[in-house]
Amino acid sequence: MKHTKLLAGITSVLISIGTTNVFAQSSDKDAIWQAVNNNPHRTEQEVKRDVYRNPEQVLRFFGIDEASAVGEVAPGGGWYTHILAPLLKDKGRYVGLQHNPAFYGKWPDWAKKLAAYPDTIKSAPDLYGSNAVGTWLPASEGLPVKEGSLDVVFIARTMHNWQNQGRLEDGLKQSRLILKDGGVLAIIQHREDENFAGDRDASSKRGRWKQSDLINVVESYGFKLAASSEVNANPKDTKNYEKGVWTLPPSLALKEKDKEVYTQIGESDRMTLKFVKVAL
């Protein structure tokens, strides 16, 4: 009986110690881990795409933390917004740099939605906090936020849009101006094959850029490539699809046609490039 009680006591202590360690490990996870893995603002469908987008590794690669001031270009459906905004709302600052409604006169419904973007952020303090700002890049006049006020301008899968819409020059110039000295231009972009025979416009219409071309262009506007990562690479992406990059998930532009094939490929092959602002 004594041995039984002793064994039970030891087991109880071990269980207690084991449980304490588990909770200690969980509570010791930093703000980036929490924003990615313990975040009620993220939907189940968004989390499923982590396997292709690797948000925790991406944020660490770009040097983003909870005290950063980050401008997110073209937030779109909010996939990265739902990570960045909660991460930054208490100690940092989130700035949403949406498409400018002034350029969407042919699409009045879309322009109206874009024009309401600043109010959208103000109306969701649980997500954004009280320090967040919604504005547009490139701005029609002046700059979207104060010059030299951001640590990072974050551009995910949008450089082809700037090229297609004729806003590449203004977008890069204004991004540089709103960054602090030494600030980071963080780019994730669908990658084109270096041996693709078409020009930049042809690539952009497919949703892609050649990595060498993108680096050369960005560096010509007062940035220097500091590092690159293959964290978002996908060697299964053959880049030769009927509907460009939108053939692949999550868009699946061909609907049910060969859906299983494209789902097996996964999301696009992407370059992940960290540039820093340098003196001109």
C-alpha positions as CSV (number, residue, x, y, z in Angstrom):
1,M,0.0,0.0,0.0
2,K,2.8,2.4,0.9
3,H,4.5,1.6,-2.4
4,T,1.2,2.3,-4.2
5,K,0.7,5.6,-2.5
6,L,4.3,6.6,-3.2
7,L,4.0,5.7,-6.9
8,A,0.7,7.6,-7.1
9,G,2.4,10.7,-5.5
10,I,5.4,10.6,-7.9
11,T,3.1,10.1,-10.9
12,S,1.0,13.1,-9.7
13,V,4.1,15.3,-9.4
14,L,5.4,14.2,-12.8
15,I,2.1,15.0,-14.4
16,S,2.0,18.3,-12.7
17,I,5.6,19.1,-13.9
18,G,4.8,18.0,-17.4
19,T,1.6,20.1,-17.6
20,T,3.5,23.1,-16.2
21,N,6.2,22.7,-18.9
22,V,3.6,22.5,-21.7
23,F,1.8,25.6,-20.6
24,A,5.1,27.4,-20.0
25,Q,6.2,26.6,-23.6
26,S,2.8,27.9,-24.9
27,S,2.9,31.1,-22.9
28,D,6.6,31.7,-23.9
29,K,5.6,31.9,-27.6
30,D,6.3,35.4,-28.9
31,A,4.0,37.9,-30.4
32,I,4.6,36.7,-34.0
33,W,3.8,33.1,-33.1
34,Q,0.7,34.3,-31.4
35,A,-0.4,36.4,-34.3
36,V,-0.1,33.5,-36.7
37,N,-1.1,30.5,-34.5
38,N,-3.3,31.8,-31.7
39,N,-5.4,34.5,-33.4
40,P,-9.2,34.6,-33.4
41,H,-9.3,37.0,-36.4
42,R,-7.9,34.3,-38.7
43,T,-10.5,32.1,-40.4
44,E,-10.0,28.3,-40.9
45,Q,-9.6,28.8,-44.6
46,E,-6.9,31.4,-44.1
47,V,-5.0,29.1,-41.8
48,K,-5.1,26.3,-44.3
49,R,-3.0,28.5,-46.7
50,D,-0.2,28.8,-44.2
51,V,1.5,25.8,-45.8
52,Y,2.1,27.8,-49.0
53,R,2.5,31.3,-47.5
54,N,4.6,30.6,-44.3
55,P,3.6,33.8,-42.5
56,E,5.6,33.2,-39.4
57,Q,8.9,32.7,-41.3
58,V,8.1,35.6,-43.6
59,L,7.6,38.1,-40.8
60,R,10.8,37.0,-39.1
61,F,12.7,37.2,-42.4
62,F,11.6,40.8,-43.0
63,G,12.3,41.8,-39.4
64,I,8.7,42.7,-38.5
65,D,7.8,42.6,-34.8
66,E,5.0,43.8,-32.6
67,A,6.6,47.3,-32.3
68,S,7.0,47.9,-36.0
69,A,5.2,50.5,-38.1
70,V,4.1,48.6,-41.2
71,G,2.3,49.7,-44.3
72,E,0.6,46.8,-46.1
73,V,0.1,47.5,-49.8
74,A,-3.2,46.3,-51.4
75,P,-4.6,44.4,-48.4
76,G,-7.2,42.8,-50.6
77,G,-9.2,40.2,-48.8
78,G,-7.2,40.6,-45.6
79,W,-5.2,37.4,-45.5
80,Y,-2.0,39.2,-44.2
81,T,-4.1,42.0,-42.6
82,H,-5.6,39.5,-40.1
83,I,-2.0,38.7,-39.0
84,L,-0.4,42.1,-39.1
85,A,-3.1,44.2,-37.6
86,P,-3.4,42.2,-34.3
87,L,0.4,41.9,-34.1
88,L,0.9,45.7,-34.3
89,K,-2.2,47.1,-32.6
90,D,-0.8,47.6,-29.1
91,K,2.9,48.5,-29.6
92,G,3.3,49.2,-33.3
93,R,1.2,50.7,-36.1
94,Y,-0.7,49.2,-38.9
95,V,-1.1,51.3,-42.1
96,G,-3.3,49.9,-44.8
97,L,-2.2,51.1,-48.2
98,Q,-5.2,50.2,-50.4
99,H,-5.6,50.8,-54.1
100,N,-6.5,54.4,-54.9
101,P,-10.2,54.9,-55.8
102,A,-9.2,57.8,-58.0
103,F,-7.9,55.3,-60.6
104,Y,-11.1,53.2,-60.7
105,G,-13.5,55.5,-62.4
106,K,-14.6,52.8,-64.9
107,W,-15.6,50.6,-61.9
108,P,-17.7,52.8,-59.7
109,D,-18.8,50.1,-57.3
110,W,-15.2,49.1,-56.6
111,A,-14.1,52.8,-56.4
112,K,-16.8,53.4,-53.8
113,K,-15.6,50.4,-51.7
114,L,-12.0,51.7,-51.9
115,A,-13.0,55.2,-50.9
116,A,-14.6,53.8,-47.7
117,Y,-11.5,51.9,-46.7
118,P,-10.3,54.4,-44.0
119,D,-13.7,54.1,-42.3
120,T,-13.5,50.4,-42.5
121,I,-10.3,50.4,-40.4
122,K,-11.8,52.9,-37.9
123,S,-14.9,50.8,-37.4
124,A,-12.9,47.7,-36.4
125,P,-10.8,48.6,-33.3
126,D,-10.8,45.0,-32.0
127,L,-8.8,44.1,-35.1
128,Y,-6.7,47.2,-35.8
129,G,-6.5,49.1,-32.4
130,S,-6.7,52.8,-32.2
131,N,-3.4,53.7,-33.9
132,A,-4.1,52.2,-37.3
133,V,-4.7,54.2,-40.5
134,G,-6.3,53.4,-43.8
135,T,-5.2,55.3,-46.9
136,W,-4.1,54.7,-50.5
137,L,-0.9,54.1,-52.4
138,P,0.1,55.7,-54.7
139,A,-1.6,58.8,-53.4
140,S,-3.0,61.2,-55.9
141,E,-1.4,64.2,-54.1
142,G,1.4,64.2,-51.6
143,L,2.1,61.1,-49.7
144,P,-0.3,58.6,-48.1
145,V,1.4,59.0,-44.6
146,K,4.1,61.2,-43.1
147,E,7.5,61.0,-44.9
148,G,9.9,58.7,-43.1
149,S,7.3,57.2,-40.7
150,L,7.3,53.5,-41.6
151,D,9.7,50.7,-40.7
152,V,8.4,48.4,-43.4
153,V,6.3,48.7,-46.6
154,F,4.9,45.2,-47.2
155,I,4.0,44.2,-50.7
156,A,2.5,40.7,-51.2
157,R,1.7,39.5,-54.8
158,T,1.0,43.0,-56.1
159,M,4.0,44.1,-58.2
160,H,2.3,42.7,-61.4
161,N,-0.7,44.9,-60.7
162,W,1.5,48.0,-60.4
163,Q,3.1,47.1,-63.7
164,N,-0.2,46.4,-65.5
165,Q,-1.9,49.6,-64.2
166,G,1.0,51.9,-64.9
167,R,1.6,52.7,-61.2
168,L,5.0,51.1,-60.7
169,E,7.1,54.3,-60.7
170,D,4.8,56.2,-58.3
171,G,4.3,53.2,-56.1
172,L,8.0,52.7,-55.6
173,K,8.9,56.4,-55.3
174,Q,6.2,56.9,-52.6
175,S,7.1,53.7,-50.8
176,R,10.7,54.9,-50.5
177,L,9.6,58.3,-49.2
178,I,7.3,57.0,-46.5
179,L,10.0,54.6,-45.2
180,K,12.5,55.6,-42.5
181,D,16.2,55.6,-43.5
182,G,17.2,52.0,-43.7
183,G,13.6,50.9,-43.7
184,V,12.6,47.7,-45.4
185,L,10.7,47.2,-48.7
186,A,9.3,43.7,-48.2
187,I,8.2,42.0,-51.5
188,I,6.6,38.6,-52.1
189,Q,5.8,38.1,-55.8
190,H,4.7,35.3,-58.1
191,R,7.9,34.3,-60.0
192,E,8.4,34.1,-63.7
193,D,10.9,31.7,-65.3
194,E,14.1,33.5,-66.2
195,N,14.1,32.0,-69.7
196,F,10.5,33.2,-70.4
197,A,10.6,34.7,-73.9
198,G,8.1,37.5,-73.3
199,D,8.8,41.0,-71.9
200,R,7.9,42.5,-68.5
201,D,4.4,43.4,-69.7
202,A,3.8,39.8,-70.9
203,S,5.0,38.4,-67.6
204,S,2.8,40.8,-65.6
205,K,-0.3,39.9,-67.5
206,R,0.4,36.3,-66.3
207,G,0.7,37.7,-62.8
208,R,4.5,37.2,-62.6
209,W,7.9,39.0,-62.7
210,K,11.3,37.6,-63.4
211,Q,13.3,37.8,-60.2
212,S,16.3,39.4,-61.9
213,D,14.1,42.0,-63.5
214,L,12.3,42.9,-60.3
215,I,15.5,43.3,-58.4
216,N,17.0,45.6,-61.1
217,V,13.9,47.8,-61.2
218,V,13.5,48.1,-57.4
219,E,17.1,48.9,-56.9
220,S,16.9,51.7,-59.5
221,Y,14.5,53.5,-57.2
222,G,16.8,53.9,-54.2
223,F,16.7,50.4,-52.6
224,K,19.3,47.7,-52.2
225,L,18.6,44.0,-52.0
226,A,19.6,42.9,-48.5
227,A,18.5,39.3,-48.6
228,S,16.3,36.8,-50.5
229,S,14.5,33.7,-49.3
230,E,13.1,30.6,-50.9
231,V,10.6,30.0,-48.1
232,N,7.7,30.5,-50.6
233,A,9.2,28.6,-53.5
234,N,7.2,25.9,-55.2
235,P,9.1,23.7,-57.7
236,K,5.8,22.1,-58.7
237,D,4.6,25.4,-60.4
238,T,5.4,25.0,-64.1
239,K,4.2,28.5,-64.9
240,N,2.5,27.6,-68.2
241,Y,-1.2,27.8,-67.5
242,E,-4.1,29.0,-69.6
243,K,-5.2,31.7,-67.1
244,G,-1.8,32.6,-65.8
245,V,-1.1,32.4,-62.1
246,W,-4.8,32.6,-61.3
247,T,-5.1,29.1,-62.7
248,L,-3.6,27.8,-59.4
249,P,-5.2,28.0,-55.9
250,P,-6.7,29.9,-54.4
251,S,-8.2,31.5,-57.5
252,L,-8.7,28.3,-59.6
253,A,-9.7,30.4,-62.6
254,L,-10.7,27.3,-64.6
255,K,-13.2,26.3,-62.0
256,E,-13.7,22.5,-62.1
257,K,-11.5,21.9,-65.2
258,D,-8.4,20.0,-64.0
259,K,-9.1,21.3,-60.5
260,E,-7.4,18.3,-58.9
261,V,-4.3,18.8,-60.9
262,Y,-3.9,22.4,-59.9
263,T,-4.8,21.7,-56.3
264,Q,-2.0,19.2,-56.2
265,I,0.4,21.8,-57.5
266,G,-0.6,24.3,-54.8
267,E,-0.1,28.0,-54.8
268,S,2.4,29.7,-57.1
269,D,6.2,29.7,-56.9
270,R,7.1,33.0,-55.2
271,M,10.2,35.1,-54.6
272,T,10.6,36.7,-51.2
273,L,12.9,39.7,-51.3
274,K,14.1,42.1,-48.6
275,F,15.2,45.5,-49.8
276,V,16.5,48.4,-47.7
277,K,16.1,52.1,-48.4
278,V,19.5,53.6,-49.3
279,A,20.6,57.1,-50.0
280,L,20.2,58.3,-53.6
